[in-house]
Amino acid sequence: MSRIAILGAGGWGTALAIVLSRATRPHEIFLWSRDANHAQSISRSKENRKYLPQVNVPAAIRITHGMGEALRGASIVIGAMPSAHARKVYSAAADAIAADAVIVSATKGLEPATHARMSEVIASTVPAARVAVLSGPSFALEVAKGSPTAVVIAASDPALATDLQEQFAAPNFRLYTNDDVLGVELAGAMKNVIAIAAGTCQGLGLGANTLAALITRGLAEMGRLAGALGARPETLSGLAGLGDLVLTCNGALSRNRHVGMELAKGGPLSPILAGMTGVAEGVDTAKPLIDLAREHNVDLPITTQVDAILRGDRNPRAAIREIMERPQKKE
């Protein structure tokens, strides 16, 4: 029986703990929360009332505020914290992570200050660790409730990806392996920004034509940047790219889509974020993506307009008009 430590007791971290408790292979699972009161609440009620209400947390899952307790003897460490907090959490955990442990990043975003991918953050904070990435179309609530879900487990070492595929496999939770870590991480970060644009279009009542065009051109935009950085095109057409993009742009559970819909009403960003219990990763990802695009001379028209809307420099209707009035070009 392997021991798994999950760092981050938000909705996604809790959902992963729940689905892994059903895995074909038995695991001892620890779920770490940075907030002691939050950890105690989950332990007492067997429910994450703040981030994943009305879903039972199995008694076998150990909830703790003690990072050392969570990591002691863990052969697999899963990072499910927001990207903005990842470096701080991994740095605090570094000394307690076993030398032979595998770290699986389940965070879909870039570090805002450095535009580093999560695997790069891990490499700089826990240099000896073997690293993998978990991504793909997966709303936490649906995963926790057992809805059939297919995701990607990516690692530069195919044998590691295959081992994790077998370790994590559970009823209604199917994993596909991939060795394009770069492509999987970029896709997971970029789709959140496109989803904000999708929510904005839906909030403006622009209809199915607009949404279809946005998703298609958003995927092309994702592919341009990923390709310029060295990712494989087929990764963007798979679960981590197209699959997650479709889910996040259309699903009612999408926090990034929700932000876009609220922005379409004309209000400022701060109260929108203050009224949410989870993190919309796309908000902090737009600017790092633009910085990356400039470094590699890649045009990101949708991401650029989303960033302008988020900063309050452009209203949503003007942003849509500017995209539509761009020079005509070949697809």
Summary of the structure (lengths in Angstrom):
residues: 331
radius of gyration: 19.2
end to end distance: 51.6
largest distance: 59.5
contacts: 1206
relative contact order: 0.11
helix: 53%
strand: 15%
